[in-house]
Amino acid sequence: MGVSDRHHFAWLREALGRFERDTGRLAAMRGRGEPLALWGLGAQRLDPVLTQLRDALGERATVACFDRFPDDETVRRVEINALESLPDAGCDVLAMFRASYFIAEPAVFLAQARRILRPGGLAMVDWLHGLSNAPVLNLAGDPRHGATPTPFITTYADPAFLAEFPAAFDAFIRHVNRPPRWANVARPGAPVPAGERWRRLVGGGPRRQIRRESYLDALRADLRSAGKRLIEPGLMDQYFRVVFRDARYFYPLVRKFNLYLLTVLEPAGASHVRRSG
């Protein structure tokens, strides 16, 4: 996200700090007196969020970063869709930020993520809606990672997010329904022709009638039409329970149409922790 890094990290740090103040889950892990492990998937380095989590887990905690295209010798080459090489019950906290959109097979990923977590562990994942340069629902992003295009594929949503964070969704939906005149929704990232900009200025251009109540249906339909995947609560619940949610729409900060949803997850069947928003 480039210029958005500072804002994204600040949001994650605040939200996860609030989660820990409300639940004490990381302190409880530290209190067991055992060596703890924090793994970052899709992580090129020990970023400010991983640093905060490591510090919360205590001085004996170890950190490992995994990425498909590592550019540092301390980062292990592991693709998030091929986690078979990672051992069972290998980490206490599994963090994946700004990489969930690369998940190719949601059920396979969720099963592997649960497998590599130790009993009592937590997974922390953020999920992208929209793109930096276009307020679209079909994850049309196709950035280059390494030498090849790496398309966005997957996201997650549930009704509780829309109920708990209406302002963030409403702001994003307004842009989906009526994009700014400089945002190219047909070809994200490409310039909008001058004639189309003028047409939008005088009230023309793309129009949709999505409301918060119909957002999930529209998201599901747009993803399906593009061959992309929406992780539904029914699938998530087979592997994990959402114990904490947060959401942030970044357009007011950086003029990018990134709506991110944060989930803290515990393996299904683990003891319940109250949600906090």
C-alpha positions in Angstrom: 0.0 0.0 0.0 3.0 2.3 0.1 1.9 5.6 1.6 -0.8 3.7 3.5 1.7 1.7 5.5 1.9 4.1 8.4 -1.9 4.3 8.7 -2.5 0.6 8.3 0.1 -0.3 10.9 -1.3 2.3 13.3 -4.8 0.9 12.9 -3.7 -2.7 13.5 -1.7 -1.8 16.5 -4.5 0.2 18.1 -7.1 -2.5 17.4 -4.9 -5.4 18.6 -3.9 -3.4 21.6 -7.6 -2.9 22.4 -8.2 -6.7 21.9 -5.5 -7.5 24.4 -6.7 -4.9 27.0 -10.2 -6.4 26.7 -9.3 -10.1 26.8 -5.8 -10.5 28.1 -5.3 -13.5 25.7 -1.6 -12.8 25.0 -0.8 -12.2 28.6 -2.5 -15.5 29.5 -0.2 -17.3 27.0 2.8 -15.5 28.5 1.7 -16.6 31.9 2.0 -20.2 31.1 5.8 -19.8 31.3 6.5 -21.8 28.1 8.5 -20.5 25.1 6.0 -19.0 22.6 6.2 -18.7 18.8 4.8 -15.9 16.6 4.6 -16.6 12.9 3.9 -14.0 10.2 2.6 -15.2 6.9 3.2 -13.0 3.9 5.6 -11.0 6.1 8.7 -9.6 4.5 10.1 -8.3 7.8 9.4 -7.8 11.5 7.0 -4.9 11.0 5.6 -2.7 13.8 2.5 -4.9 14.3 4.6 -8.1 14.6 6.9 -6.2 17.0 4.0 -5.3 19.2 2.7 -8.8 19.2 6.2 -10.2 20.0 6.5 -7.8 22.9 3.1 -8.7 24.3 4.1 -12.4 24.2 7.3 -11.7 26.3 11.0 -11.8 25.9 11.1 -15.6 25.4 8.9 -15.4 22.3 10.4 -16.3 19.0 9.3 -14.8 15.6 9.4 -16.3 12.2 8.4 -14.6 8.9 7.3 -16.5 5.8 6.8 -15.1 2.3 6.6 -16.4 -1.2 9.2 -13.9 -2.4 11.5 -13.2 0.5 13.9 -10.3 0.0 15.7 -10.9 3.4 17.7 -13.9 4.5 15.8 -14.0 7.7 12.5 -14.6 5.9 11.7 -18.2 5.0 10.3 -18.9 1.5 6.8 -20.3 2.1 3.8 -19.7 -0.1 0.6 -19.1 1.9 -1.2 -21.7 -0.3 1.4 -24.4 0.4 1.8 -24.6 4.2 2.3 -28.3 4.3 6.0 -27.9 5.1 5.2 -26.1 8.4 4.9 -28.4 11.4 1.8 -29.3 13.3 1.2 -27.1 16.4 4.2 -24.9 15.5 3.1 -21.5 16.7 1.0 -19.8 19.3 0.0 -16.7 17.3 -0.3 -16.8 13.5 -0.5 -13.4 11.9 -1.3 -12.6 8.3 -1.8 -9.0 7.3 -2.3 -7.7 3.7 -2.0 -11.1 2.2 -5.4 -12.9 2.7 -6.5 -11.8 -0.8 -4.0 -14.3 -2.2 -5.7 -17.4 -0.6 -6.6 -19.7 -3.4 -8.6 -22.4 -1.7 -10.2 -21.1 1.5 -11.0 -24.5 3.1 -7.5 -25.8 2.5 -5.9 -22.6 4.0 -8.2 -22.5 7.0 -7.5 -26.2 7.7 -3.8 -25.7 7.4 -3.9 -22.5 9.6 -5.7 -24.4 12.3 -3.2 -27.4 12.0 -0.2 -25.2 12.6 -1.6 -23.4 15.7 -1.0 -24.8 19.1 -3.9 -25.4 21.5 -5.0 -22.1 22.9 -3.5 -20.2 20.0 -4.9 -17.3 17.9 -4.9 -16.4 14.3 -5.0 -12.7 13.2 -6.0 -11.9 9.7 -7.1 -8.8 7.8 -9.4 -9.0 4.8 -9.5 -6.5 1.9 -12.7 -5.1 0.3 -12.2 -2.6 -2.5 -8.9 -1.7 -4.2 -6.4 1.2 -3.7 -7.4 2.8 -6.9 -11.0 1.8 -7.5 -14.1 1.2 -5.3 -15.0 -2.2 -6.7 -16.3 -5.4 -5.1 -14.7 -8.0 -7.4 -11.1 -7.9 -6.1 -9.8 -6.9 -9.6 -6.3 -6.3 -8.3 -3.5 -8.0 -10.2 -0.2 -6.7 -8.8 3.2 -8.1 -9.7 5.0 -10.0 -7.0 8.3 -11.4 -8.0 8.3 -11.6 -11.8 4.6 -12.6 -12.4 1.2 -11.1 -11.8 -0.4 -12.3 -8.6 -4.2 -11.8 -8.7 -6.4 -11.0 -5.7 -8.7 -14.0 -5.1 -10.4 -14.1 -1.7 -11.9 -12.1 1.1 -14.2 -12.6 4.1 -17.3 -10.9 5.4 -20.1 -11.6 7.8 -23.3 -9.8 8.9 -21.7 -8.9 12.3 -19.1 -6.7 10.6 -21.8 -4.6 8.9 -23.8 -4.3 12.2 -20.8 -3.3 14.3 -19.0 -0.9 11.8 -21.8 0.8 9.8 -19.9 4.0 9.3 -17.0 2.3 7.6 -19.2 0.3 5.3 -21.5 3.2 4.5 -18.6 5.4 3.4 -17.2 2.6 1.2 -20.6 1.8 -0.2 -21.2 5.4 -1.2 -18.0 5.2 -3.3 -19.1 1.9 -4.8 -22.4 3.4 -5.8 -20.9 6.6 -7.2 -17.2 6.4 -7.8 -15.2 9.7 -7.8 -14.7 10.9 -11.4 -11.0 10.0 -11.4 -11.5 6.3 -10.4 -11.7 3.8 -13.2 -13.9 1.0 -12.1 -13.7 -0.8 -15.5 -9.9 -0.8 -15.6 -8.6 0.0 -12.1 -5.5 2.0 -12.2 -6.0 3.3 -15.8 -6.8 7.0 -16.4 -10.4 7.9 -16.8 -11.0 9.5 -20.3 -11.7 13.2 -20.2 -15.2 12.8 -21.6 -16.1 10.3 -18.9 -14.7 12.6 -16.2 -16.9 15.4 -17.6 -20.0 13.1 -17.7 -19.5 12.2 -14.1 -19.0 15.9 -13.1 -22.4 16.8 -14.5 -24.1 13.8 -12.8 -23.5 10.9 -15.2 -21.3 7.9 -14.9 -21.5 4.6 -13.0 -24.4 4.2 -10.6 -25.3 1.4 -8.3 -28.0 1.1 -5.6 -26.3 -1.0 -3.0 -27.3 -0.5 0.6 -25.8 -1.9 3.7 -28.6 -4.5 3.9 -27.8 -5.7 0.4 -24.0 -5.4 0.5 -23.2 -9.0 1.2 -25.4 -10.1 -1.7 -23.7 -7.6 -4.0 -20.2 -8.6 -2.8 -21.0 -12.3 -3.3 -22.4 -11.8 -6.8 -19.5 -9.6 -8.0 -16.8 -12.0 -6.6 -18.6 -15.0 -8.2 -18.9 -13.2 -11.6 -15.1 -12.5 -11.5 -14.2 -16.1 -10.5 -13.2 -14.9 -7.0 -14.1 -16.4 -3.6 -16.0 -15.1 -0.6 -15.3 -16.9 2.7 -18.7 -17.2 4.3 -19.4 -17.6 8.1 -20.5 -21.2 7.6 -17.1 -22.1 6.2 -15.1 -20.1 8.7 -17.0 -21.6 11.6 -15.9 -25.1 10.6 -12.3 -24.1 11.5 -12.3 -20.9 13.5 -14.5 -18.7 15.6 -14.2 -14.9 15.3 -13.5 -13.5 18.8 -12.7 -9.9 17.8 -13.5 -7.7 14.9 -12.4 -4.3 13.7 -12.8 -2.4 10.4 -11.2 0.7 8.9 -11.9 2.5 5.6 -8.7 4.2 4.5 -10.0 6.6 1.9 -10.4 9.6 4.3 -6.7 9.2 5.3 -5.0 8.4 2.0 -7.6 8.6 -0.8 -7.4 4.9 -1.4 -10.5 2.7 -1.5 -9.3 0.0 0.9 -11.8 -1.2 3.4 -10.0 -3.6 5.7 -11.7 -6.0 8.1 -9.6 -7.4 11.0 -10.4 -10.7 12.6 -8.9 -12.4 15.6 -9.7 -16.1 15.4 -9.5 -19.0 17.7 -9.8 -22.6 16.6 -13.3 -23.9 16.5 -14.1 -25.8 19.7 -11.8 -23.7 21.9 -13.0 -21.8 24.9 -15.1 -18.8 24.1 -13.8 -15.2 24.4 -16.2 -12.4 24.3 -16.2 -10.2 21.2 -15.2 -6.6 21.3 -15.6 -4.0 18.6 
